[in-house]
């Protein structure tokens, strides 16, 4: 029976696919062991947690690690760009086009030093706000009216220490807030896909 289903699914034409039910969730970060667990990689952490909960595996594909999961009839395509943070737009643009995901169904998950740890902010548009990943996405898409979920990582650093701070690991005190923050972020992503960005902002922009 499974083989028959697979054969029929392969015969499905592009006209039969409802692309409005597909979502691209791009968690931003830097690949490599030296960046694991750093504040700048909190976007990776969110999509990793979603994949862990759904028990789906990542595969290394073009310009990103990719996996997908289903939530209430929606297909969420999760990616972790392998282009490094400053070129995140290359992966986002490629997967938007490849999966034919509508721009309104794109959600980019990033770190934000302007927000305290444990704080989430979802927006439907806006500038990169000094974030190189968002800036590159805006440049390559040619627009900034896409949704983004900012995860607060705090700003406990001195003058000229921002790079070391965001590329550094969370402190032991911050770790206590990290797990519930990731949990809340996963819920916000799911709400975005199933109930829309306005409802997600009302629930999670606290």
Secondary structure, DSSP 8 states (H G I E B T S, - for coil): -HHHHHHHHHT--GGG--GGGEEEEEE----SGGGTTBGGGHHHHHHHHHHHHHT---EEETTEEEEEEEETTEEEEEEEESS-GGGHHHHHHHHHHHHT--GGGEEEEEEETTS-TT-EEEESS---TT-HHHHHHHHHHT---SEEEEEE------TT-HHHHHTSB--HHHHHHHHHHHHHHHHHHHHHHHH-HHHHHHHH--
